[in-house]
Amino acid sequence: MNTFSDSAVTAFSLITSLDPVLASIALRSLAVSACACLIACGAGLLLGGWLGVARFQGRAVVLALLNTALALPSVVVGLVVYLLLSRSGPLGFLGWLFSFKAMVLAQSVLVLPVVTALVRQTIEDADRSHGEQFQSLGAGRFVRSLILLWDERYALLTVLIAAFGRAISEVGAVMVVGGNIDGFTRVMTTAIALETSKGDLPLALALGIILLGVVLLLNVLIALLRHWRERLDDQLPEVSTGLAAQLSARGAQP
């Protein structure tokens, strides 16, 4: 067998045997990305919902900066967070550098613009279609944004899943602020880069398979949510028509 075949066989053996090193790296990576997404999505939902309904001077500049942040390199985010958490930085007293918390913070900063921009676009489209109804009832901008966020909750689930996929596939920021310390801050993406450079292809390939599996699972979830939402939208008119017919029949009874 060639090198690739040998590495592939060994990689699948590591996965099926639940190798402790492999499992710890994968679980740590999932934990970092999950925590970062919870923080970023909590802030991004509120900020994006408000931007979707708010109209103020300079809004175009804010949206331009937000869209620019979508293409922000992860290593730049890592550098900024590193400077903030370093001993001479404003957040150095926290002692978070080269820790789990530092990686969560870096990924949160990286994912926040993605969540905010996608939520803002979704809520703005919803506000254009039926936001005037809530406004006519006296709902303010903040209340209207909360109502629209709940109304578009199924569409926003796709945003949350996409944000998690962005976080878990990131390598630059966590490499800078985490230091890729074995047993403490090593995640799947940084481990793949390190093990490949060391020539330990089986472990790198096993981690790559797991990472691809996670991304594939996220894409399947997005497709299922979209399909379920389309079926739900198709059924709603039928339900409304049936209710209207029942009400009409009851009204026609003496």
C-alpha positions as CSV (number, residue, x, y, z in Angstrom):
1,M,0.0,0.0,0.0
2,N,1.1,3.6,-0.6
3,T,1.5,6.3,2.1
4,F,-2.1,7.6,1.6
5,S,-3.6,4.1,1.9
6,D,-1.6,3.4,5.0
7,S,-2.6,6.7,6.6
8,A,-6.2,6.3,5.7
9,V,-6.4,2.8,7.3
10,T,-4.7,4.0,10.4
11,A,-6.9,7.1,10.5
12,F,-10.1,5.1,10.4
13,S,-8.6,2.8,13.1
14,L,-8.1,5.8,15.3
15,I,-11.6,6.9,14.8
16,T,-13.3,3.6,15.4
17,S,-11.2,2.8,18.5
18,L,-12.0,6.2,19.9
19,D,-8.4,7.2,20.4
20,P,-8.1,9.3,23.6
21,V,-5.9,12.0,22.0
22,L,-8.2,12.2,19.0
23,A,-11.3,12.3,21.1
24,S,-10.0,15.0,23.4
25,I,-9.0,17.3,20.5
26,A,-12.3,16.8,18.8
27,L,-14.3,17.5,22.0
28,R,-12.3,20.5,22.8
29,S,-12.8,21.9,19.4
30,L,-16.6,21.4,19.6
31,A,-16.7,22.9,23.0
32,V,-14.8,26.1,22.0
33,S,-17.0,26.6,18.9
34,A,-20.2,25.9,20.7
35,C,-19.4,28.4,23.5
36,A,-18.3,31.0,20.9
37,C,-21.5,30.6,18.9
38,L,-23.7,30.9,22.0
39,I,-22.0,34.2,22.9
40,A,-21.9,35.6,19.3
41,C,-25.4,34.5,18.5
42,G,-26.8,36.0,21.6
43,A,-25.3,39.4,20.8
44,G,-25.7,39.0,17.0
45,L,-29.4,38.3,17.2
46,L,-30.2,41.4,19.2
47,L,-27.9,43.7,17.2
48,G,-28.9,42.3,13.8
49,G,-32.6,42.4,14.8
50,W,-32.3,46.1,15.8
51,L,-30.3,47.0,12.7
52,G,-32.9,45.4,10.6
53,V,-35.6,47.8,11.7
54,A,-33.7,50.9,12.8
55,R,-33.3,53.9,10.5
56,F,-30.7,56.5,11.6
57,Q,-28.1,58.8,10.1
58,G,-24.9,56.9,9.3
59,R,-26.7,53.6,9.0
60,A,-25.1,53.0,5.6
61,V,-21.7,53.5,7.0
62,V,-22.4,51.0,9.8
63,L,-23.7,48.4,7.3
64,A,-20.6,48.9,5.1
65,L,-18.3,48.3,8.1
66,L,-20.4,45.3,9.1
67,N,-20.1,43.8,5.6
68,T,-16.4,44.5,5.6
69,A,-16.0,42.6,8.8
70,L,-17.4,39.5,7.1
71,A,-14.2,39.2,5.2
72,L,-12.0,40.0,8.2
73,P,-9.0,37.5,8.2
74,S,-9.0,35.2,11.2
75,V,-5.3,35.9,11.9
76,V,-6.1,39.6,12.2
77,V,-8.8,38.8,14.7
78,G,-6.4,36.6,16.6
79,L,-3.7,39.4,16.6
80,V,-6.2,42.0,18.0
81,V,-7.4,39.6,20.7
82,Y,-3.8,38.7,21.5
83,L,-2.9,42.3,22.0
84,L,-5.9,42.9,24.2
85,L,-5.2,39.9,26.4
86,S,-1.4,40.3,26.6
87,R,0.1,41.5,29.8
88,S,0.5,45.1,28.5
89,G,-3.0,45.0,27.0
90,P,-6.2,46.4,28.5
91,L,-7.5,42.9,29.3
92,G,-4.2,41.5,30.5
93,F,-5.3,41.4,34.1
94,L,-7.7,38.5,33.2
95,G,-4.9,36.1,32.5
96,W,-6.8,34.5,29.6
97,L,-4.0,34.4,27.0
98,F,-3.2,30.8,25.8
99,S,-6.3,29.4,27.4
100,F,-9.7,28.0,26.5
101,K,-11.3,31.4,27.3
102,A,-9.0,33.2,24.9
103,M,-10.0,30.9,22.0
104,V,-13.7,31.3,22.8
105,L,-13.3,35.1,22.8
106,A,-11.4,35.1,19.5
107,Q,-14.0,32.9,17.7
108,S,-16.8,35.0,19.2
109,V,-15.3,38.1,17.7
110,L,-14.9,36.3,14.4
111,V,-18.4,34.9,14.2
112,L,-20.3,38.0,15.5
113,P,-20.2,39.9,12.2
114,V,-21.5,36.9,10.3
115,V,-24.4,36.4,12.6
116,T,-25.2,40.1,12.8
117,A,-25.1,40.6,9.0
118,L,-27.3,37.6,8.2
119,V,-29.8,38.3,10.9
120,R,-30.0,42.0,9.8
121,Q,-30.8,41.0,6.3
122,T,-33.4,38.5,7.3
123,I,-35.2,40.9,9.7
124,E,-35.0,43.8,7.3
125,D,-36.7,41.7,4.6
126,A,-39.4,40.6,7.0
127,D,-39.9,44.2,8.2
128,R,-40.5,45.3,4.6
129,S,-43.1,42.6,4.1
130,H,-45.2,42.9,7.2
131,G,-43.5,45.2,9.7
132,E,-45.9,48.0,9.1
133,Q,-48.7,45.9,10.8
134,F,-46.7,45.9,14.0
135,Q,-45.8,49.5,13.7
136,S,-49.5,50.5,13.2
137,L,-50.2,48.7,16.5
138,G,-47.8,51.0,18.3
139,A,-44.8,48.6,18.6
140,G,-41.5,50.4,18.9
141,R,-38.4,49.4,17.0
142,F,-37.0,47.2,19.7
143,V,-40.3,45.4,20.3
144,R,-40.8,45.1,16.6
145,S,-37.3,43.6,16.2
146,L,-38.1,41.0,18.9
147,I,-41.4,40.1,17.2
148,L,-39.8,39.7,13.9
149,L,-36.9,37.6,15.4
150,W,-39.5,35.2,16.8
151,D,-41.5,35.2,13.6
152,E,-38.3,34.3,11.5
153,R,-37.0,31.9,14.1
154,Y,-36.9,28.9,11.7
155,A,-34.9,30.9,9.1
156,L,-32.5,32.1,11.8
157,L,-31.7,28.5,12.8
158,T,-29.9,28.3,9.5
159,V,-27.9,31.3,10.5
160,L,-26.9,29.7,13.8
161,I,-25.8,26.5,12.1
162,A,-23.8,28.4,9.5
163,A,-22.1,30.4,12.3
164,F,-21.1,27.2,14.1
165,G,-19.6,25.9,10.8
166,R,-17.6,29.1,10.4
167,A,-16.3,28.8,14.0
168,I,-15.3,25.2,14.0
169,S,-13.4,25.4,10.7
170,E,-11.3,28.5,11.8
171,V,-7.6,28.1,12.4
172,G,-5.8,31.4,12.4
173,A,-7.3,33.1,15.5
174,V,-7.2,30.1,17.8
175,M,-3.6,29.4,16.8
176,V,-2.5,32.9,17.8
177,V,-4.4,33.3,21.1
178,G,-4.4,29.6,22.1
179,G,-0.8,28.7,21.3
180,N,-1.8,25.2,20.2
181,I,-0.7,23.7,23.6
182,D,-1.1,19.9,23.7
183,G,-3.8,18.9,26.1
184,F,-5.0,22.4,26.7
185,T,-5.6,24.6,23.7
186,R,-5.1,22.2,20.7
187,V,-8.2,22.0,18.5
188,M,-8.9,20.1,15.3
189,T,-7.8,22.7,12.8
190,T,-4.6,23.6,14.7
191,A,-3.8,20.0,15.3
192,I,-4.2,19.2,11.6
193,A,-1.7,21.9,10.7
194,L,0.8,20.7,13.3
195,E,0.5,17.0,12.7
196,T,0.9,17.5,8.9
197,S,4.0,19.5,9.4
198,K,5.4,16.8,11.7
199,G,4.5,14.1,9.2
200,D,2.0,12.4,11.4
201,L,-0.5,12.0,8.6
202,P,-2.8,9.3,10.2
203,L,-3.8,11.6,13.1
204,A,-4.1,14.6,10.8
205,L,-6.2,12.7,8.4
206,A,-8.4,11.3,11.2
207,L,-9.0,14.8,12.5
208,G,-9.7,16.0,9.0
209,I,-12.3,13.2,8.5
210,I,-14.0,14.2,11.8
211,L,-14.0,17.9,10.8
212,L,-15.5,17.1,7.4
213,G,-18.1,14.9,9.1
214,V,-19.1,17.8,11.3
215,V,-19.4,20.2,8.4
216,L,-21.4,17.6,6.4
217,L,-23.7,17.2,9.3
218,L,-24.3,20.9,9.5
219,N,-25.1,21.1,5.8
220,V,-27.6,18.2,6.2
221,L,-29.2,20.0,9.1
222,I,-29.5,23.2,7.1
223,A,-31.1,21.3,4.2
224,L,-33.5,19.5,6.5
225,L,-34.5,22.8,8.1
226,R,-35.1,24.4,4.8
227,H,-37.1,21.5,3.5
228,W,-39.2,21.4,6.8
229,R,-39.8,25.2,6.5
230,E,-41.0,24.9,2.9
231,R,-43.4,22.1,3.9
232,L,-44.6,24.2,6.8
233,D,-45.2,27.2,4.6
234,D,-47.1,25.1,2.1
235,Q,-49.3,23.6,4.9
236,L,-50.1,27.0,6.5
237,P,-52.4,28.2,3.6
238,E,-54.3,24.9,3.7
239,V,-54.8,25.1,7.4
240,S,-55.9,28.7,7.1
241,T,-58.4,27.8,4.4
242,G,-59.7,24.9,6.4
243,L,-60.2,27.1,9.4
244,A,-61.9,29.8,7.4
245,A,-64.3,27.2,5.9
246,Q,-65.2,25.9,9.3
247,L,-65.8,29.4,10.7
248,S,-68.0,30.2,7.6
249,A,-70.0,26.9,8.1
250,R,-70.5,27.7,11.8
251,G,-71.7,31.2,11.0
252,A,-74.1,29.9,8.4
253,Q,-75.8,27.7,11.0
254,P,-79.1,29.1,12.4
